[in-house]
Amino acid sequence: MREIKFIFLLLPLSFFHFSCEEEFVPKPKGYNRIDLPDHSYQSLTEIHPYTFLYSKSAVIRIDSSSISEPHWITIHYPCFDADVQLTYKTLAGKKDSNKLNEHIDDSYKLANKHQIKAYSIEETMVKTPSGKKATVIEIAGDVPSQFQFYMTDSSHHFLRGALYFKSTQTDSLAPVIEYLKKDIMQLVNTLEWK
């Protein structure tokens, strides 16, 4: 009988002891860790009226869309399911300034299509080490393309590029976007016309 009383006395004390432990709280939802490869580059070997360095983590694909033109290519990043789409237009010398203006206007129209979901659009003029100029457009928000650019020599060549992801969750893509911006700027800085 004495043992039963002792057990009944210890039982509430043991509950008190275990109730002082920390409560289990599940971790909040998070994003997968993204391992970014080192930046290393290779020369574009395909025959186009331009050349540049692009990431060894990417593959070059010919644009197969129904509206594609010669020398339109996609730099595909399989590890990120991302594409940098490049569209090229030939100009017919200085007399073709109307065509050049049309291409520049089209670049801004395509960037401004993201205005509905963007919370900022920032344009920057960049001068490359070889003296070429590029216009870089950064778009912040849940948009399909966060980074775009165009380059021209004003007489013979016009090249436009845009970064696209299959997903629009830009919070989780932020480190990848920053990584790919560096690759795109490497392309811009090493672009040479043929």
N, C-alpha and C positions, 0 to 999 in steps of 0.2 A: 504494500500500500504506500509505503514511504517512497518507493521508487517511482510509482505512478505520479505522486505529487511533485517529485523532483523533475520528471519529464514534462509535466504540464507547466512548471515554472520556467524550464529552459526553452520550451517551444516559443513563447512570445518573445523571449530575448533573442532567439536566433532570427526570427522575422525582422526584428528591429535592426539587428546587425546587417542582414542582407539588404534591407531597404535603404541603407545609407550609401550603397554603392551607386556609381554614376548610372544614369539612365541611358539606354542605347538610343542614339539619334541617327537616322539614316543620313548618308552624305547627300548633299544636293546634286542634281543632275549636272554633269560637266561635259566637256568636249574631249574627244580622244586626243592623245598627245600626237603632235605632228612632228616627225623627224624630217628635217630639211637637209637635203644633200649639200655638200660643199659646192660653191660656185666654180665651175670649170667650163671652158668654152671651146668651140670648134668653128671652123670656117664653113660657110654655106658653100656647098660644092655643086649644087644644081645650077643649070645655066639660066640665068635671069639677068635683066639689065641693072642689077644691084647685087651687092654682096655685103655680108656682115658676119659677126661672130654671134653664135647662139649657144644655148646651154647643151652640155653633153647629156643632160637628163631629159632632153626633149627630142622629138622626131619631127621631120619635115613631111608635110602632106600637101599634095596638090589640092586646091579648093575644088570640090566636086559639086558645089551647089548649082542650081539651074541658072543663076545669074552670073556665074564666075566668068572671068576674062583671063587671057593669058597672063602668066606671072603672078596670079593670086595664089598665095600659099597660106597654110596654117602651121604654126609651130605648136605641136601638141605635147603636153606634159601628162603622160599616162599616170604618174604617181599622184597627181593632184586633180585629174580629170578637168584640166584647164586648157584653153587654147588662146594663142595670140594670132588673130586673123590679120593677115596683111593683104591689102588691095593696092595694086599698082596701076597707074595711068600714064600713058605716054603723052607728051606735049609736043607740039609742032613749032618749037622755037618761041622767040619773044612775041611774035605776032599772035600767038595763041593765048594771050592773057585772059580772054573771056573764059576759055576752058579752065584755066588755072583758078580763076575766081569761082567758077562753078564747083570745082573739086573742094576748094577751101570751104565754101558755103555748105556743101554736102557734109563735110566733116563736122561742122558746127551743128547742123541739123540733127545728125546722128547722135552727137553728144547730148544735145538738148532734149532729145526724146526721153532721157532719163530724169528730166526735171521733176516729173510728177512724184517719184519716189526718193529723189535725192534731197539731202538736206544741205549740201554744198557742192558747187562745181568751181574748181580752181584751175585757171589757165596760167601756164608759165612758158616763157620763151627760153630755150636752152641753146647755148652755143657749144658745139662739139669741139674736141681737141683739134680736129682738122679744119675748123672754121665754118662748118655747116651749121644751119639753124634748124631747130625743131620746135614745134609747138606741142606741149604736153598738157593734157587735160586730165585732172584727177576728179573723180566723182565719188562723193561719200554718201552712203545710205544703202538700202536694200535694192540695189540695181544690178542688172546682169553684167555690166561692164564698168569696172571701177577705175580703169586706166586706159587712156587713149593718146595717140600722138599722130602728127603728120609731119612729113618732111618733103621739101621740093628744092630743085635748083632753079626754079622759076622759068625754065625754058624747055627742058626735055623730059624731066622725071617728076612724078608725084607719088609718094608712098604714104599710106595711112595704115595704122595698126590699132587694134583694140583687144584688150584682155577680156576673156569670157570664162565663166565657170558654169557648170551644170546646176550648182546650188547658189542660192542668194543669201544664205545665212552669213553675212559679212562679219559678224562678231567672231564666229568660229574660224573664218578664213583670214582674219587679219594678219597672222604671221606669214601665211602663204602669199597673200597679196603683196606684202612688203618684200618678200623673197623674190617674187616674179617681177616687181618693179625694178629691182636691181638688174635682173636679166634683160629686161626691156631697155633699160638705160644703157646697158652694154651694147645691145643691138644698135641703138641710136648713135652712140659714140663711135662705133666702128663701121657705120654704113658708108659704103663707097658706091658711086654710080659707075656703070660700065659704058 
